[in-house]
Amino acid sequence: MKVEKVLRAAPDEFFGVIEHSLRYEIEKYGGKAEGTYELCEGFCYDKKIRYKKKEYRMQTELKAFRPPHSYRVLMKSDLGNASVSYEILPNGEDEIRVIYREDTCDEDGNMNTSFGRELFGKMQAGRVKRRLSRMEKYIRSQRMD
């Protein structure tokens, strides 16, 4: 699934929200203490997830971390593998174009393609656009403070 959206934010502001969210997840769910890790390509952490009353271990690997331009993670679990990425491109003064991708993939991070997955992705696109809009709203509210 691929979603593109133009946001009224600077690249560093948007990437800052992504980084803050990532650090929160690493520290809260990955069990790492603040200051004991460095966000860089290849960094991995494990967390537990619940799905249908079962608990699974998920390993998350940072595949790309290039502030404020791109971010990509590969998530591996018994439920399957998925890749999530954000690409942030300038789009005029105080505007960016965000390209969000979320795909199923193999163990190495190579994308799987299927008609069913493509259809499911189209249904999820609205959810992703709403999330991006909430991120933009948060950034704008932080400017007011």
N, C-alpha and C positions, 0 to 999 in steps of 0.2 A: 504494500500500500504506500502510496506517495501522496502527500498533501503539501500544497504551497499556499502561503498566506503572506500578505504584506502587513507589517506592523509598524506603528509609530513608536519606534524605540531606536536607540543606538546599539550597534553590535555588542559593545562591551556591557551594556545594561542587560541585554537579553542573555548573553552568555553567563553573566553573573548569577542570574536566576537559576540557570541550568547547573552551574557549579555548586551553588548553595544547596540545591536539592540533592545533588549527588553526594556531597559531603554529609548531609543529614542522614541519607540512607546508609552510607558506609559506617557512620558512627552509631546510629541507632540499631540498625538491623544486621550490619556486618560485624559488629563488635569491636571495631577499631577505635582507639582513643585519638582525640584531636591532636594533631602534630606528630603522630607516629607513622604517617604514610605520606607519600607524594603522589599526586595525580599526574600520571604519565602513561603513555602507551605501554600496554603489557600489565598494568596493575590489575590484580584480581582480588575479589572478596567473595565470601560465601554468605548466604542468608537462607533462612527457612521460610517457605511459603506454604499456605494452606489452600487446598483446592478440594472441594467435595469431601470435607471432613477428614482428609488425609494430609499429612505433612510431607513436604518434599524439600530437598536441598537444591538450591540454585547457585551456580557459580556465575559470577558476572565478571567479564574481562573488558577492560577499557582498550578498545582497538584504535581509537583516534581521539586525541585531546589537544586541539590547537586553538586556544582562545585568541580572539573571539570569533573564529571562523567555522570550526567543525568539531563535532562530538559524535562518537559512535561506540556502542557497547554490544558485546555478544553475550547473551544469557543462555546458559546450558542447564537443563534439568531433565529429570525422567519424563516430564511432560512433553519435551521437545526442545528445540533450540530456536532462538529468535534474535534478530538484530534490530536495534533502534538507533537512528541517527538524526542529527540536526545539522543542516548546513545554513550558515547565516551570510547573506550577501547584501552589500549596500544597495539601496534603491532610492537614492535621492537624499535630500537633506532631512535628517532625523527620521529616516524610514529604512526598514530592512525588509528583505524577502527571505522568509524562512522556508526551507524545504525539509520536511519531516518524512522519514521513511521508517517503516516497520514491516519486517518480513520474516517468514520462517526460513531457516537455513540449516545446512549440515554442520557437522562438528567443527569444520574449518571456517565457518562464517560465509560460505557460498550460498547465495539465495536460491530457494526452491520456488518454482513457479507452478501454479495449477489454476485452473478456472475457478474452482471452489474458493481457494484462498483469495483470488482477485475479487470475487464477488463479496466475500466477507469483508475485505479491505474497504471496498466502496461504502459498505454500511457503517464502518467504523470511522470513516473520514470526518463525518459531522462531529463526532466526539472529540477528535483531535483538533479540529478548528475551534471548537469551544474552549478547549484547554489553552490553545495559543492565545485566544482572546483574553482569557483570564490572566495569563502571564503578562500580556500587554497592559491590562488594567492595573495589575499589581505594580508594574514598573512606573506607570504614570502616577499612582498614589504615593510611591516612594519619593518621587520628585517634589511632591507637595510638602513633605515632612521637613 
